[in-house]
Amino acid sequence: MSTPTSQEKKFTIKDYKTASPRWCAGCGDYAVLVGLRKYLSDQQIDPSSMVNISGIGCSGRMPHYLNTFGIHSIHGRPIPVTLGLALTRPDLTLFIESGDGDAFSIGGNHLIHGINKNFNTVLVILDNQIYGLTKSQTSPTTKTGVLTSSEPTGAKMEAVNPIRFMLGLGASFVASTADWLSNHFLDILKKAHEHPGFAIVHVSQRCPKYNPGAYDYKSSQWYTFMEHENGVPADQKFGPDAQIIQHDPSDLEKAFHFAQEPTKYYGLFYQDATRACYDAVIRDQVAQTPQKDRSQLLDRFEI
């Protein structure tokens, strides 16, 4: 997909802006929002042809700040809402913004079926390892020992490993980046958007108010970029001291190996572009059904 030059651009970043965001100072959601706006402008996506769908949480406000169509759905349910759109409006660009609680806790069952159905959308999971909107309860990805309002003596359970979890469910696209890695985020987003199927982008997201120790974003010595000709390049501008390794995203076994330390590696873990997409399969089935049979089917459900 070629990026239009500035002279050819019809939509600027300003065209994707609406209300001023209302997050805590220093929140990583701001960086993700700016990245999304920049990506839409770079790719010249018509705001009227896009829908951003979210659940509940700090990330849930993302559709309010993007000048596209949007749905702020209920907690943990943005995936089935998006599936309805994917089935009925294949002409639309569909992005989901979800948090670690929204995706892995109350929405975990829907994440399972979204991955299994492999319908066309991009799921951006903003993982700050805490329930931020409700002020510091333990989330599924909170690290053991972190003090939270629901566990004031420290989180007791081992955190859910989001990358390993999604790979284990058979996701056709799993990538990981961080909100402070601006160039890397854009490259990952482009790769995910071009993927035919359910593309998951896991984002390490800063929460300086309620979980400041989650990520050491001021240093890049602790993480590693995974590069490959079929993946994305390292972001040496914003992660200058990070290590760089080669990883073929078609190698599922290696993807599982790197997923043992999910926040240590950034890049494209795995991609399988050959899997069938549920929305495409259903539309093909409907298209092949004679019109008279479709009418008879609808008559059965007439109220």
C-alpha positions as CSV (number, residue, x, y, z in Angstrom):
1,M,0.0,0.0,0.0
2,S,1.6,3.2,-1.1
3,T,1.4,6.3,1.0
4,P,0.2,9.5,-0.7
5,T,2.6,12.4,-0.8
6,S,1.7,15.6,1.1
7,Q,0.6,17.3,-2.1
8,E,-1.9,14.5,-2.9
9,K,-3.3,14.3,0.6
10,K,-7.0,15.1,0.9
11,F,-7.2,14.3,4.7
12,T,-4.8,15.8,7.2
13,I,-4.3,14.8,10.8
14,K,-6.6,17.6,11.8
15,D,-9.4,16.0,9.9
16,Y,-9.4,13.1,12.3
17,K,-9.6,15.2,15.5
18,T,-12.7,15.8,17.5
19,A,-12.9,16.7,21.2
20,S,-9.8,17.2,23.4
21,P,-8.8,14.0,25.2
22,R,-9.5,13.6,28.9
23,W,-6.9,11.2,30.3
24,C,-4.4,11.6,33.1
25,A,-1.2,13.6,32.3
26,G,1.4,11.3,30.7
27,C,-1.0,8.5,29.8
28,G,0.1,6.4,26.9
29,D,-3.4,6.6,25.4
30,Y,-2.4,10.1,24.1
31,A,0.5,8.6,22.1
32,V,-1.8,5.8,20.7
33,L,-4.4,8.4,19.7
34,V,-1.8,10.5,17.9
35,G,-0.5,7.4,16.2
36,L,-3.9,6.3,15.1
37,R,-4.6,9.8,13.6
38,K,-1.3,9.9,11.9
39,Y,-1.8,6.4,10.4
40,L,-5.3,7.3,9.1
41,S,-3.8,10.4,7.5
42,D,-0.8,8.6,6.0
43,Q,-3.1,6.0,4.4
44,Q,-5.7,8.6,3.5
45,I,-8.6,6.6,5.0
46,D,-11.8,8.5,4.5
47,P,-13.3,9.2,8.0
48,S,-16.8,8.4,6.6
49,S,-15.6,4.9,5.7
50,M,-14.2,3.9,9.1
51,V,-15.7,2.8,12.4
52,N,-13.8,2.7,15.7
53,I,-15.3,0.4,18.2
54,S,-14.4,0.2,21.9
55,G,-15.4,-1.4,25.2
56,I,-15.1,0.2,28.6
57,G,-12.0,1.5,30.3
58,C,-9.6,4.3,29.6
59,S,-9.1,3.0,26.0
60,G,-12.9,3.0,25.6
61,R,-12.9,6.7,25.0
62,M,-10.8,6.4,21.9
63,P,-13.7,6.6,19.4
64,H,-14.8,9.9,21.0
65,Y,-11.5,11.5,20.0
66,L,-11.3,10.2,16.4
67,N,-13.4,12.0,13.8
68,T,-14.8,8.8,12.2
69,F,-17.9,6.8,12.9
70,G,-17.6,5.2,16.4
71,I,-19.3,2.9,18.8
72,H,-18.5,3.0,22.6
73,S,-20.0,-0.4,23.4
74,I,-20.4,-2.2,26.7
75,H,-17.7,-3.8,28.8
76,G,-15.9,-6.6,27.0
77,R,-18.2,-6.6,24.0
78,P,-16.6,-4.6,21.2
79,I,-15.6,-7.8,19.3
80,P,-19.1,-9.1,18.7
81,V,-20.3,-5.6,17.9
82,T,-17.5,-5.4,15.3
83,L,-18.4,-8.8,13.9
84,G,-21.9,-7.6,13.1
85,L,-20.4,-4.7,11.1
86,A,-17.9,-7.0,9.3
87,L,-20.7,-9.3,8.2
88,T,-22.9,-6.5,6.9
89,R,-20.6,-3.7,5.8
90,P,-17.4,-5.2,4.3
91,D,-16.7,-1.8,2.7
92,L,-15.9,-0.3,6.0
93,T,-12.5,-0.1,7.8
94,L,-13.0,-1.5,11.3
95,F,-10.7,-0.9,14.2
96,I,-11.3,-2.0,17.8
97,E,-9.6,-0.3,20.8
98,S,-9.6,-2.4,24.0
99,G,-7.8,-2.5,27.3
100,D,-6.2,-5.4,29.2
101,G,-9.2,-5.7,31.5
102,D,-11.7,-5.3,28.7
103,A,-10.0,-7.8,26.4
104,F,-8.6,-10.5,28.8
105,S,-11.1,-10.4,31.7
106,I,-14.8,-9.7,31.0
107,G,-14.2,-9.9,27.3
108,G,-12.0,-12.9,27.3
109,N,-14.8,-15.2,26.0
110,H,-15.4,-12.9,23.0
111,L,-11.7,-12.7,22.3
112,I,-11.6,-16.5,22.0
113,H,-14.4,-16.4,19.4
114,G,-13.0,-13.4,17.6
115,I,-9.7,-15.2,17.1
116,N,-11.5,-18.4,16.0
117,K,-13.7,-16.6,13.5
118,N,-10.8,-14.7,12.1
119,F,-13.0,-11.9,10.7
120,N,-11.5,-8.8,9.2
121,T,-10.6,-6.2,11.8
122,V,-7.7,-4.7,13.7
123,L,-7.8,-5.1,17.4
124,V,-5.6,-2.7,19.3
125,I,-5.1,-3.8,22.9
126,L,-3.8,-1.1,25.2
127,D,-2.1,-3.0,28.1
128,N,-1.2,-0.8,31.1
129,Q,-1.4,-3.8,33.5
130,I,-4.0,-2.2,35.7
131,Y,-7.6,-1.1,35.8
132,G,-7.0,2.6,35.4
133,L,-10.4,4.0,34.8
134,T,-11.7,2.6,38.1
135,K,-8.5,3.7,39.9
136,S,-6.1,0.9,40.3
137,Q,-7.7,-2.5,40.7
138,T,-5.7,-5.7,39.8
139,S,-6.2,-6.6,36.1
140,P,-5.4,-9.9,34.4
141,T,-2.0,-8.6,33.3
142,T,-1.0,-7.0,36.6
143,K,2.4,-8.3,37.7
144,T,2.7,-10.3,41.0
145,G,3.4,-8.1,44.0
146,V,2.1,-4.9,42.5
147,L,0.1,-2.9,45.1
148,T,-3.4,-2.2,43.9
149,S,-6.6,-0.9,45.5
150,S,-8.2,-4.3,45.3
151,E,-5.0,-6.1,46.6
152,P,-3.3,-3.5,48.9
153,T,-0.7,-6.1,50.0
154,G,0.2,-6.9,46.4
155,A,-1.3,-8.9,43.5
156,K,-1.2,-12.6,44.3
157,M,-1.7,-14.4,41.0
158,E,0.8,-14.7,38.1
159,A,-0.2,-12.3,35.3
160,V,-1.9,-13.6,32.2
161,N,0.6,-13.8,29.3
162,P,-1.3,-12.0,26.6
163,I,0.9,-13.0,23.6
164,R,1.1,-16.7,24.6
165,F,-2.6,-16.7,25.3
166,M,-3.5,-15.3,21.8
167,L,-1.0,-17.6,20.0
168,G,-2.4,-20.6,21.8
169,L,-5.9,-19.7,20.6
170,G,-4.7,-19.8,17.1
171,A,-4.7,-16.1,16.2
172,S,-3.7,-15.5,12.6
173,F,-1.8,-12.2,13.4
174,V,-0.2,-11.3,16.7
175,A,2.2,-8.3,17.0
176,S,3.5,-6.3,19.9
177,T,4.7,-2.7,20.2
178,A,4.7,0.2,22.7
179,D,3.0,3.6,22.9
180,W,6.4,5.4,23.1
181,L,7.7,3.6,19.9
182,S,6.0,6.0,17.5
183,N,7.5,4.7,14.2
184,H,7.2,1.0,15.3
185,F,3.6,1.5,16.2
186,L,2.8,2.9,12.8
187,D,4.7,0.1,11.0
188,I,2.9,-2.5,13.1
189,L,-0.5,-0.9,12.5
190,K,0.1,-0.9,8.7
191,K,1.0,-4.5,8.7
192,A,-2.1,-5.4,10.8
193,H,-4.4,-3.3,8.6
194,E,-3.1,-5.1,5.5
195,H,-3.7,-8.6,7.1
196,P,-6.7,-10.5,5.8
197,G,-8.3,-11.5,9.1
198,F,-8.3,-10.8,12.8
199,A,-5.1,-8.8,13.4
200,I,-4.2,-8.2,17.0
201,V,-1.8,-5.4,18.0
202,H,-0.7,-5.6,21.7
203,V,0.5,-2.2,22.9
204,S,2.6,-1.8,26.1
205,Q,0.9,1.4,27.5
206,R,2.1,3.7,30.2
207,C,0.0,4.5,33.2
208,P,2.0,7.0,35.3
209,K,-0.9,7.7,37.6
210,Y,-1.9,4.1,38.8
211,N,0.9,1.8,37.6
212,P,4.1,3.8,37.0
213,G,6.4,0.8,37.3
214,A,4.8,-1.2,34.6
215,Y,7.3,-0.1,31.8
216,D,10.6,1.6,31.9
217,Y,9.9,3.7,28.8
218,K,12.9,6.0,29.4
219,S,15.3,3.1,28.7
220,S,15.4,0.8,25.7
221,Q,18.1,-1.6,27.0
222,W,15.5,-4.1,28.4
223,Y,13.6,-5.0,25.2
224,T,14.4,-6.5,21.8
225,F,13.0,-5.8,18.4
226,M,12.1,-8.8,16.2
227,E,12.9,-8.0,12.5
228,H,12.3,-9.8,9.3
229,E,11.6,-9.1,5.6
230,N,8.0,-10.2,6.3
231,G,7.8,-8.3,9.6
232,V,8.6,-4.7,10.5
233,P,11.9,-2.9,11.1
234,A,13.2,-2.0,14.5
235,D,12.5,1.5,15.7
236,Q,16.1,2.7,16.4
237,K,15.0,6.3,16.7
238,F,12.8,5.7,19.8
239,G,14.5,2.5,21.0
240,P,18.2,3.2,20.2
241,D,19.7,0.8,22.8
242,A,17.4,-2.1,22.2
243,Q,18.7,-5.4,20.8
244,I,17.7,-6.5,17.3
245,I,17.1,-10.2,16.3
246,Q,15.8,-11.9,13.2
247,H,12.4,-13.7,13.6
248,D,10.4,-15.2,10.8
249,P,6.7,-14.5,11.7
250,S,5.6,-17.7,9.9
251,D,7.5,-19.7,12.6
252,L,4.9,-20.5,15.2
253,E,7.2,-22.5,17.4
254,K,9.7,-19.6,17.6
255,A,6.9,-17.2,18.2
256,F,5.9,-19.2,21.3
257,H,9.5,-19.2,22.4
258,F,9.7,-15.4,22.4
259,A,6.2,-15.1,23.9
260,Q,7.5,-16.6,27.2
261,E,8.7,-13.0,27.9
262,P,5.9,-11.0,26.2
263,T,7.0,-7.5,27.1
264,K,10.6,-8.1,26.3
265,Y,10.0,-8.5,22.5
266,Y,8.5,-6.1,20.1
267,G,7.6,-6.9,16.5
268,L,5.5,-9.3,14.6
269,F,5.3,-12.6,16.5
270,Y,3.2,-14.6,14.1
271,Q,1.2,-14.2,10.9
272,D,-0.9,-16.7,8.8
273,A,-2.6,-15.0,5.9
274,T,-4.0,-18.2,4.5
275,R,-6.7,-18.8,7.1
276,A,-10.4,-18.5,6.1
277,C,-12.2,-15.4,7.3
278,Y,-15.7,-16.0,8.8
279,D,-17.2,-12.8,7.4
280,A,-16.1,-13.6,3.9
281,V,-17.3,-17.2,4.2
282,I,-20.7,-16.1,5.4
283,R,-21.1,-13.5,2.7
284,D,-20.1,-16.0,0.0
285,Q,-22.7,-18.5,1.3
286,V,-25.4,-15.8,1.2
287,A,-24.4,-14.7,-2.3
288,Q,-24.7,-18.3,-3.5
289,T,-28.2,-18.8,-1.9
290,P,-31.0,-18.2,-4.4
291,Q,-33.1,-15.1,-3.7
292,K,-36.3,-17.1,-3.2
293,D,-34.6,-19.2,-0.5
294,R,-33.3,-16.1,1.3
295,S,-36.9,-14.8,1.4
296,Q,-38.2,-18.0,2.8
297,L,-35.5,-18.0,5.5
298,L,-36.5,-14.5,6.5
299,D,-40.2,-15.4,6.6
300,R,-39.5,-18.0,9.2
301,F,-38.3,-15.3,11.6
302,E,-41.1,-12.8,10.8
303,I,-42.7,-11.5,14.0
